[in-house]
Amino acid sequence: MLREGEVFPMLLSLPTGSLGMFTRYIKRLLGKGRKTTSTVTRFTLKKETSKGGIVYAQAQFALDRALTPEEMRLIEPLAAQVKEYAQRVAFETDAMIEVEYSIDPETGEVITPLGGN
């Protein structure tokens, strides 16, 4: 994620309870022919309660706007670097087991290997 006015992207760690919302948001973008690197996404938190009565914040995602042509020109080299780096990154699961994931170079989508979590 690259915040407005900043040069370096930041990593947004999502709790398990927000991953489904993020996946649905990405699928909606891709389904409309938009790349994740061509949009400004608004992040908000929604108060939720688990079945066990525990109150927590769930991340919500919404399209704020498309990037301008000038913004796209500036972001494309950084997006290419991030995609290249992401293809070489190993992720840790909740059980602290390293699993290699594939990253779709066009969409940035994480593809879980067969038999993965």
Secondary structure per residue as TSV (DSSP state, phi and psi in degrees):
chain	resnum	aa	ss	phi	psi
A	1	M	-	360.0	133.7
A	2	L	-	-115.3	119.5
A	3	R	-	-85.9	148.1
A	4	E	T	-56.5	133.0
A	5	G	T	84.9	-0.8
A	6	E	-	-111.2	153.8
A	7	V	S	-94.9	-34.5
A	8	F	S	-103.5	136.8
A	9	P	-	-72.5	157.8
A	10	M	-	-116.7	156.5
A	11	L	-	-93.6	129.0
A	12	L	-	-105.2	112.7
A	13	S	-	-90.1	123.8
A	14	L	-	-106.1	137.4
A	15	P	-	-70.7	158.6
A	16	T	H	-51.6	-38.5
A	17	G	H	-66.0	-13.3
A	18	S	H	-104.7	-10.0
A	19	L	H	-63.2	-37.9
A	20	G	H	-63.1	-41.2
A	21	M	H	-64.4	-40.8
A	22	F	H	-65.8	-43.2
A	23	T	H	-60.7	-44.5
A	24	R	H	-62.7	-40.0
A	25	Y	H	-62.8	-47.0
A	26	I	H	-62.2	-42.3
A	27	K	H	-62.5	-38.1
A	28	R	H	-64.0	-44.1
A	29	L	H	-60.1	-51.4
A	30	L	H	-64.2	-36.2
A	31	G	H	-64.4	-23.5
A	32	K	T	-96.5	9.8
A	33	G	T	76.5	18.5
A	34	R	-	-100.7	140.4
A	35	K	-	-87.7	148.0
A	36	T	G	-64.3	-24.7
A	37	T	G	-84.4	3.1
A	38	S	G	-113.8	13.0
A	39	T	E	-132.1	159.1
A	40	V	E	-104.7	122.9
A	41	T	E	-105.3	135.6
A	42	R	E	-97.3	128.7
A	43	F	E	-107.9	131.5
A	44	T	E	-135.6	168.7
A	45	L	E	-117.0	137.3
A	46	K	E	-118.3	132.4
A	47	K	E	-72.6	127.1
A	48	E	E	-129.3	162.3
A	49	T	E	-129.3	128.7
A	50	S	-	-72.9	168.1
A	51	K	T	-59.0	-27.8
A	52	G	T	-85.6	3.7
A	53	G	S	87.0	10.0
A	54	I	-	-85.6	126.2
A	55	V	E	-85.4	134.4
A	56	Y	E	-147.8	167.4
A	57	A	E	-102.0	128.7
A	58	Q	E	-108.6	131.1
A	59	A	E	-71.1	139.1
A	60	Q	E	-119.4	147.7
A	61	F	E	-130.8	136.6
A	62	A	E	-146.3	146.5
A	63	L	E	-71.0	122.1
A	64	D	E	-87.7	-49.8
A	65	R	E	-171.7	165.2
A	66	A	E	-81.1	150.0
A	67	L	-	-69.1	149.3
A	68	T	-	-74.6	161.2
A	69	P	H	-55.4	-38.0
A	70	E	H	-65.4	-43.6
A	71	E	H	-63.4	-40.2
A	72	M	H	-61.2	-43.1
A	73	R	H	-59.9	-37.8
A	74	L	H	-76.9	-33.2
A	75	I	H	-85.7	-26.2
A	76	E	H	-55.7	-45.8
A	77	P	H	-62.3	-39.7
A	78	L	H	-66.0	-42.2
A	79	A	H	-61.2	-39.9
A	80	A	H	-63.8	-40.5
A	81	Q	H	-65.1	-43.4
A	82	V	H	-63.8	-43.0
A	83	K	H	-61.5	-43.1
A	84	E	H	-62.3	-44.3
A	85	Y	H	-64.6	-42.9
A	86	A	H	-62.3	-28.0
A	87	Q	T	-69.9	-16.6
A	88	R	T	-109.2	5.2
A	89	V	-	-93.1	137.9
A	90	A	E	-98.5	143.4
A	91	F	E	-111.0	150.4
A	92	E	E	-103.1	137.4
A	93	T	-	-86.3	175.7
A	94	D	T	-59.4	-27.6
A	95	A	T	-84.8	7.8
A	96	M	-	62.6	34.8
A	97	I	-	-107.0	127.4
A	98	E	E	-76.0	131.6
A	99	V	E	-131.9	132.2
A	100	E	E	-81.9	130.8
A	101	Y	-	-114.0	151.7
A	102	S	E	-92.5	146.1
A	103	I	E	-118.2	125.9
A	104	D	-	-69.3	117.5
A	105	P	T	-66.1	-23.3
A	106	E	T	-81.1	-42.5
A	107	T	T	-104.6	-20.0
A	108	G	-	80.0	6.6
A	109	E	-	-69.6	136.6
A	110	V	E	-82.7	124.8
A	111	I	E	-107.4	116.9
A	112	T	-	-75.7	132.5
A	113	P	-	-66.4	156.0
A	114	L	T	-57.1	135.7
A	115	G	T	82.9	0.5
A	116	G	-	-80.8	175.1
A	117	N	-	-79.5	360.0
